[in-house]
Amino acid sequence: MSMDSSVVFFSSWMILALLLALGTTAPQAHARAFFVFGDSLVDSGNNDYLVTTARADSPPYGIDYPTHRPTGRFSNGLNIPDIISEQIGEQPTLPYLSPELTGERLLVGANFASAGIGILNDTGIQFLNIIRIYKQLEYFQQYQQRVTTLIGAAQTERLVNQALVLITLGGNDFVNNYYLVPFSARSRQFSLPDYVRYLISEYRKVLRRLYELGARRVLVTGTGPMGCVPAELAMRSRNGECAVELQRAADLFNPQLVQMINGLNNEIGGDVFIAANAFRMHMDFISNPGAYGFVTSKIACCGQGPYNGLGLCTIASNLCANRDIYAFWDAFHPSERANRYIVRQILSGSTDYMHPMNLSNIMALDSRT
């Protein structure tokens, strides 16, 4: 080998070694980031870092989580964002307030959700210090600034634009605001139809802001059948029937949410917002629990009082032995197994469940662009 060729050979190996070294230290692009906004149905532990009563940081919460310890999730195990991440082959998103959310973990996305919040700022005031929705959006801006220092502005914009987003709001605006107490401030201010219209107009502002911050694929869940959860059965039901007024609220809210989403998409000129029919997803196993392998959809696994629907789930509560046969884990929240059914419909449900398309169709469509 000549001297010139030796130099070229040596230089090539030096460049290759340098590239390999950089490859092991530089942040790597992930398939798709995932961002989560909303309330306790999707909170993965942000409230553990806050001085609030809306917490799930003590046993038996987390009894079926891989660590068998409480994580701040309002579940016996995994929640809906965890299962979505699992199904799309990504790591679960960490709570934004977690000190572990640094470096490459930022590129996976972040969970900004906070138990107790609603569309309105006065929803959940009894829980004191919670991350209201516009604060969650401020944190999303802050997140983007942090990622920009890691991978640059252009790559950050691309990461956010290509990300999947989940937002779950609305239920607390009824159960922890309008119907929290008889003759609440909001129920004196608004009739139910007017209140629903007000919520929808405020929710539209939230979704529009999310779009302005770069979100381009957003799953928006409607409210579940609020009158059928164990807490409402315990407080409002005589014979286990769903509470009529809360069901009426959901029946008013959800169709208007879909109409608002359709209007936003038409205004934007694309299917940015995807409506998830959480009401129907829940009613499938609430109406016919046996068809889905549940022994009951009325009694919570963990709790006390009628239907185990009163108070918090604590170490002193009644606790079922087999969480897989209970549709509800606690007074308000589905069990992990019920969450898995919900995510299955998000992934592959018909347009009766996901409008205008399900998550599998979204992933296939976006992989071609």
Secondary structure as GFF3:
##gff-version 3
##sequence-region A 1 369
A	DSSP	alpha_helix	3	25	.	.	.	ID=ss1
A	DSSP	beta_strand	34	38	.	.	.	ID=ss2
A	DSSP	three_ten_helix	46	49	.	.	.	ID=ss3
A	DSSP	alpha_helix	80	87	.	.	.	ID=ss4
A	DSSP	three_ten_helix	103	108	.	.	.	ID=ss5
A	DSSP	beta_strand	109	111	.	.	.	ID=ss6
A	DSSP	three_ten_helix	125	127	.	.	.	ID=ss7
A	DSSP	alpha_helix	133	151	.	.	.	ID=ss8
A	DSSP	alpha_helix	153	161	.	.	.	ID=ss9
A	DSSP	beta_strand	164	168	.	.	.	ID=ss10
A	DSSP	alpha_helix	171	173	.	.	.	ID=ss11
A	DSSP	pi_helix	174	178	.	.	.	ID=ss12
A	DSSP	alpha_helix	185	189	.	.	.	ID=ss13
A	DSSP	alpha_helix	192	212	.	.	.	ID=ss14
A	DSSP	beta_strand	218	221	.	.	.	ID=ss15
A	DSSP	three_ten_helix	226	228	.	.	.	ID=ss16
A	DSSP	alpha_helix	230	236	.	.	.	ID=ss17
A	DSSP	alpha_helix	244	268	.	.	.	ID=ss18
A	DSSP	beta_strand	273	276	.	.	.	ID=ss19
A	DSSP	alpha_helix	278	287	.	.	.	ID=ss20
A	DSSP	three_ten_helix	289	292	.	.	.	ID=ss21
A	DSSP	beta_strand	302	303	.	.	.	ID=ss22
A	DSSP	three_ten_helix	306	308	.	.	.	ID=ss23
A	DSSP	beta_strand	318	319	.	.	.	ID=ss24
A	DSSP	three_ten_helix	323	325	.	.	.	ID=ss25
A	DSSP	alpha_helix	336	348	.	.	.	ID=ss26
A	DSSP	beta_strand	354	355	.	.	.	ID=ss27
A	DSSP	alpha_helix	359	367	.	.	.	ID=ss28
###
